[in-house]
Amino acid sequence: MPGIGIGLELVEMPAVRVKNLKKDYGKVEALKGINFEMKEGEIFGLIGPNGAGKSTTLKILATLLKPTGGSAEVFDYDVMNEADEVRKLISYLPEEAGAYKNLTGREYLEFMARLHAKEETKAKEMVEVGMKLSGLDKRLGDKVSTYSKGMTRKLLLARALMVSPKLAILDEPASGLDIVNAYVIRKTIRRFARERGVTFLISSHNMLEVEFLCDRVALIDAGRIVGIGTSKELKERYSAENLEEVFITVVGKEPEKMVGGAY
């Protein structure tokens, strides 16, 4: 891991550093000065109710939105002033991402690989990794328009990871998927973090998913970070049996008082 030597000590530099980050949409304060850091190789979860600021945070780190105030750095590159450098290091998968439906799965991976790789050899290597990651086998020869939601999501995750990003930003990676497809995606994420050292920032409404995947978790509500720690630490701190109970305790919202009970 990168670090700076001070005397005989080695100080690790965080993979992601967010300081007093703010984002306004007109009169609406989406982020009210949030702070957190992520370690290299860590799977970090960001959870909260709809409208809490999760997707806004992810989009700022992915250089798609400019913050109103504060700062955010990815491997020491500022997301505003050094956005081009940040984009070389990250891969971003939005919740509602789609693939080109008129291409086959393999053609889609080939197209995306050529956008990232300058050399044909490197592009082919990416495609091979993507094909294996997708687990779609013979269906890679079929058009994306024939894929189920689970198949499409696996293809998109393969696209996001085949480029070997230093930071993968995933918004609801297993949203709406059945148990089998969600399990495959979670296992893939854990394997890439452990074997390849990829750092993950994941936003999810699925507390079981977060507890299974994430090394640490930040709870965000109304544009503020209201809790942060490992799942074990958070459960012990709030005398809770699971992250669902932690969330309800910290945010102070009973399920029946929330729209559709969603969080």
RAWOCOR-V470404 format. One line per field, one symbol per residue. psi: psi as a letter, one per 40 degrees, with the letter a starting at -180 (. if undefined). A space follows every 50 residues. Layout:
psi: ???
//
This chain:
psi: iiihhhbeihhhhidhhhhfhihigbehgdhfgihiiiiheihhihiiih ededdddddddefeihidiaihihfehhddefdddddeeihhhidfiiih deiiddddddddddddhdidddddddddddddddeebdeeeiideeiidd dddddddddddeefidhhhhhgdfheiidddddddddddddddddeehhh hhhiehdddddddhdihhhhhfeiheiiaidddddddefididddddddd dfhideeiheei.
//
